[in-house]
Amino acid sequence: MTKILVADDEADLEALILQKFRQKIRDQHYTFVFASNGIDALKKLEEHPDIEIVLTDINMPEMDGLTLLGKLTEVAPLSRAVMVSAYGDMDNIRTAMNRGAFDFVTKPVNFDDLEVTMQKTIRHVAQVRETLAAIRENNILKMYVDETVLKFMGSREFESSLTANETIEGSIAFIDICGFTAISEREPADTVVKLLNKYFDLIVKEVIAQGGYVDKFMGDAVMAVFRGDYHLDRAVDAALAIRTKLEPIPAEFSFKPNVSIGIDSGEVVSGNIGSGSLKRLDYTVIGDVVNTAKRLQGAAGPGQIFITEKSYEKIKKSFTCEKIGDIVMKNKANPVAVFHVVE
């Protein structure tokens, strides 16, 4: 629905507009707000910040339309004005255009012409809003993404990579901040978010230090992926470093941070997964290894790093581990032998 402000001291114009556009008003294409002069129009613009079009006369008491035009960019910079006036001489038209009018319609009003002008103005306003939204999103993106990545995102290589799916070897780590749900239920939202981001920042630094990357944040947990040489060793090193870094952090708001971690290693499917129709896709990894890592984390207690026996056999020469026992896992036919990485 487009909201339109009509500024005119002729009372009969309001009745004419409501009559001529009654079908569009009933179908909720248009909604009209009326003002009797420029001062009244400025008040209405403050009361209705979603007004997109201003139809204004030139000759009005208290404040004329040309003066109103000069103030419009301050009060409603995204709105566009169309002059509707009997003063259709070139001087008035040029003055109006120089002060920012989008178009000019002369009286007596031809309502078919007025609606064509309104539709053109509506499209223009929509384009301006879309452009500003794109600029804002681009500026936000620049805050978080390296310039080299931005250039890559504009390349054909990036477009082809969006549809590339592959099976890879890697290690998946789920790192959960134990008991954080409790603090989220008793502290203000701002406190909760700032504290969680503080812990996430520490976790992410250790993941990156070991050549991993964060696949996603899931509530108060992090899913990290490690690929390449010695990916399992690096995943375990990151887990140990995270646990060590969190240990000396004092309690805040009666909450002492600790983590439970599950790690599994093997083949995973990597690809762009989501809904194409919604244009919401997540470049992520899926598979049994991901599920197992998540369930290992769910079984682990505070300060524990759980791995399977298969992973233990790969890293036992480099890390000290202790056997926890067999754990029954969903969708696993047999219990899974689980080890805890001590150091």
C-alpha positions in Angstrom: 0.0 0.0 0.0 1.3 3.5 -0.9 0.6 6.3 1.4 0.0 9.7 -0.3 -0.1 13.1 1.3 -2.3 15.7 -0.5 -1.6 19.3 0.5 -4.2 21.7 -0.9 -6.5 24.4 0.6 -9.3 23.5 -1.8 -11.7 21.4 0.2 -13.4 19.9 -2.9 -10.1 18.4 -4.1 -10.2 15.9 -1.1 -13.7 14.8 -2.0 -12.7 14.4 -5.7 -9.7 12.3 -4.9 -11.6 10.0 -2.5 -14.3 9.6 -5.2 -11.9 9.0 -8.2 -9.6 6.6 -6.3 -12.3 4.9 -4.2 -11.7 1.5 -5.8 -7.9 1.7 -5.3 -8.5 2.8 -1.7 -10.9 -0.1 -1.0 -8.4 -2.5 -2.5 -5.7 -1.0 -0.3 -3.5 0.1 -3.1 -3.6 3.7 -1.9 -4.2 5.5 1.4 -4.5 9.3 1.5 -3.6 11.8 4.1 -4.8 15.4 3.6 -3.4 18.8 4.7 -4.7 22.3 4.1 -1.3 24.1 3.8 2.4 23.6 4.0 2.6 23.9 7.8 -0.1 21.3 8.2 1.6 19.1 5.6 4.9 19.1 7.7 2.9 18.0 10.7 1.3 15.2 8.8 4.7 14.1 7.5 6.0 13.8 11.1 2.9 11.8 12.1 3.1 9.5 9.0 6.8 8.8 8.3 5.8 6.2 5.7 4.4 8.7 3.3 5.9 8.1 -0.1 4.3 10.8 -2.4 3.3 14.4 -1.7 0.8 16.0 -4.0 1.0 19.7 -3.3 -0.5 22.9 -4.6 1.6 25.9 -5.0 -0.6 28.7 -3.8 -1.7 27.9 -0.2 -2.1 30.1 3.0 0.5 30.1 5.8 3.1 28.1 3.8 3.0 27.7 0.0 4.0 24.6 -1.9 7.3 25.9 -3.1 8.4 26.6 0.5 7.1 23.2 1.5 9.3 21.7 -1.3 12.4 23.2 0.3 11.7 21.6 3.6 10.6 18.2 2.3 14.2 16.9 1.9 14.8 17.5 5.6 11.5 16.0 6.9 11.0 13.2 4.4 14.1 12.7 2.3 12.7 9.5 0.7 9.4 11.0 -0.3 8.8 12.6 -3.7 6.7 15.6 -4.5 4.3 16.1 -7.4 3.1 19.7 -7.9 -0.7 19.9 -8.6 -1.4 23.6 -9.5 -3.3 26.0 -11.7 0.0 28.0 -12.0 1.4 26.0 -14.9 3.7 28.7 -16.3 7.3 27.8 -17.1 8.6 29.9 -14.2 6.7 28.0 -11.6 7.5 24.7 -13.2 11.2 25.5 -13.3 11.2 26.8 -9.7 9.4 23.6 -8.5 11.8 21.4 -10.4 14.8 23.2 -9.1 13.5 22.7 -5.5 13.2 19.0 -6.0 9.7 18.4 -7.4 9.5 15.0 -9.2 6.8 16.0 -11.6 4.1 18.7 -12.3 0.4 18.3 -13.0 -1.8 21.3 -13.9 -5.4 22.1 -12.7 -8.1 21.3 -13.6 -6.8 17.9 -12.7 -7.0 15.1 -15.3 -7.2 12.1 -12.9 -6.1 9.6 -15.5 -2.9 11.7 -16.1 -2.5 12.1 -12.3 -2.6 8.4 -11.7 -0.1 7.7 -14.4 2.2 10.3 -12.7 1.6 8.8 -9.3 2.5 5.3 -10.6 5.7 6.6 -12.2 6.5 8.3 -8.9 5.8 5.2 -6.9 8.2 3.2 -9.1 10.9 5.9 -8.6 10.5 5.9 -4.8 10.7 2.1 -4.8 13.9 2.2 -6.8 15.4 4.7 -4.5 14.6 2.6 -1.4 16.0 -0.5 -3.1 19.2 1.3 -4.0 19.6 2.6 -0.5 19.0 -0.8 1.0 21.6 -2.3 -1.3 24.1 0.4 -0.4 23.4 -0.2 3.3 23.8 -4.0 2.9 27.0 -3.5 1.0 28.4 -1.3 3.7 27.5 -3.8 6.3 29.1 -6.5 4.3 32.3 -4.5 4.0 32.4 -4.3 7.8 32.7 -8.1 8.0 34.2 -9.3 4.7 37.7 -8.8 3.4 38.0 -6.7 0.1 39.6 -9.7 -1.7 36.5 -11.8 -0.8 34.2 -9.1 -2.0 36.0 -9.1 -5.4 35.8 -12.9 -5.5 32.0 -12.6 -4.8 31.6 -10.6 -8.0 33.4 -13.1 -10.2 32.2 -16.0 -12.3 34.3 -18.3 -10.2 32.1 -17.4 -7.2 28.9 -18.0 -9.2 30.1 -21.5 -10.2 31.2 -22.3 -6.7 27.7 -21.7 -5.4 26.5 -24.8 -7.2 29.6 -26.9 -6.5 28.9 -29.9 -4.2 31.7 -32.3 -3.1 32.6 -35.0 -0.7 35.5 -34.0 1.5 37.6 -35.5 4.3 37.5 -33.4 7.4 36.8 -33.2 11.1 33.8 -31.6 12.7 33.8 -30.1 16.2 30.7 -29.0 18.1 31.6 -26.7 21.0 28.7 -25.9 23.4 28.9 -23.4 26.2 27.5 -25.4 29.1 24.5 -24.1 31.0 24.2 -20.9 29.2 20.5 -21.2 28.7 20.0 -20.5 32.4 21.6 -17.1 32.2 19.6 -16.2 29.2 16.4 -16.8 31.2 17.3 -14.5 34.1 19.5 -11.7 32.6 18.6 -8.8 30.2 18.9 -9.6 26.5 21.7 -7.1 26.0 23.8 -8.7 28.8 23.2 -12.2 27.4 24.2 -11.3 23.9 27.3 -9.4 24.9 28.5 -12.2 27.2 27.8 -14.9 24.6 29.6 -12.9 21.9 32.6 -12.6 24.2 32.8 -16.4 24.7 32.2 -17.0 20.9 35.0 -14.6 20.1 37.5 -16.6 22.2 36.3 -19.9 20.7 36.5 -18.6 17.1 40.1 -17.3 17.6 41.3 -20.8 18.7 39.4 -22.4 15.8 41.1 -20.1 13.3 44.5 -20.5 15.0 44.3 -24.2 14.1 43.3 -23.5 10.5 39.6 -24.3 11.0 36.5 -22.3 10.2 33.2 -21.7 11.8 30.4 -23.3 9.8 27.6 -21.9 11.9 26.6 -20.6 15.3 23.7 -22.6 16.8 22.2 -21.0 19.8 25.0 -21.1 22.4 27.1 -23.6 20.4 29.6 -23.4 17.6 30.0 -25.9 14.7 33.6 -25.8 13.3 35.1 -27.6 10.4 38.8 -28.6 9.9 40.1 -29.7 6.5 43.5 -30.5 5.1 46.6 -32.2 6.6 46.2 -33.5 10.2 42.7 -32.0 10.4 41.7 -34.3 13.3 44.8 -33.3 15.3 44.1 -29.6 14.7 40.5 -30.0 15.7 41.6 -31.6 19.0 44.3 -28.9 19.6 41.6 -26.2 19.1 39.3 -28.0 21.6 42.0 -28.2 24.2 43.0 -24.6 23.7 39.4 -23.4 24.0 39.0 -25.4 27.3 42.2 -24.0 28.6 41.4 -20.4 27.7 37.9 -20.6 29.3 39.1 -22.1 32.6 40.7 -18.9 34.2 37.8 -16.6 33.2 36.0 -15.6 36.4 32.2 -16.0 36.8 30.1 -13.1 35.4 26.5 -12.6 36.5 26.9 -15.8 38.6 27.9 -17.8 35.4 31.2 -19.6 35.1 31.9 -20.5 31.4 32.8 -24.0 30.5 32.4 -26.1 27.4 31.4 -29.6 26.3 32.9 -30.7 23.0 32.3 -33.5 20.5 34.6 -34.2 17.6 34.3 -36.7 14.8 36.3 -37.3 11.6 35.7 -38.7 8.1 33.9 -38.0 4.9 31.2 -35.3 4.8 29.2 -33.8 2.0 30.0 -30.1 1.4 27.5 -28.0 -0.6 25.0 -25.1 -0.8 22.0 -26.4 1.2 18.7 -24.7 1.7 15.7 -23.3 -0.2 16.3 -22.0 -3.7 12.8 -20.5 -3.9 13.4 -18.5 -0.7 16.9 -17.7 -1.9 18.2 -18.8 1.4 21.1 -21.2 1.0 23.7 -22.2 3.6 27.1 -23.4 2.4 27.6 -26.2 5.0 28.6 -29.8 5.6 26.3 -32.7 6.3 26.6 -36.4 6.9 27.1 -39.1 9.6 30.3 -37.5 10.9 28.4 -34.2 11.6 25.6 -36.1 13.4 28.1 -38.1 15.4 30.1 -35.0 16.5 26.8 -33.4 17.6 25.8 -36.4 19.7 29.2 -36.8 21.2 29.0 -33.2 22.4 25.5 -33.9 23.8 26.9 -36.8 25.8 29.9 -34.8 27.1 29.9 -33.0 30.4 31.5 -29.7 31.3 35.2 -29.7 30.4 35.0 -32.9 28.4 36.1 -33.5 24.8 34.5 -36.7 23.4 35.8 -38.6 20.4 35.0 -42.1 19.0 37.3 -45.1 19.2 38.1 -44.7 15.5 39.4 -41.1 16.1 41.2 -42.3 19.2 43.2 -44.8 17.2 44.4 -41.9 14.9 45.5 -39.5 17.6 46.5 -41.8 20.6 50.2 -41.3 20.0 49.8 -37.5 20.3 47.2 -37.0 23.0 46.3 -38.5 26.3 42.9 -40.0 26.3 40.8 -42.1 28.7 38.0 -44.4 27.7 34.5 -43.4 28.9 32.7 -46.5 27.8 30.0 -47.4 25.2 27.2 -44.9 24.5 24.0 -45.6 22.6 23.5 -43.1 19.9 20.4 -42.3 17.8 20.5 -44.1 14.3 23.5 -46.2 15.4 22.8 -50.0 15.3 25.4 -50.7 18.0 26.7 -48.7 21.0 29.7 -46.4 20.2 32.9 -46.6 22.2 33.7 -43.1 23.4 37.0 -41.6 24.7 37.7 -38.3 26.5 40.7 -36.3 25.4 42.5 -35.3 28.6 45.5 -33.5 27.3 
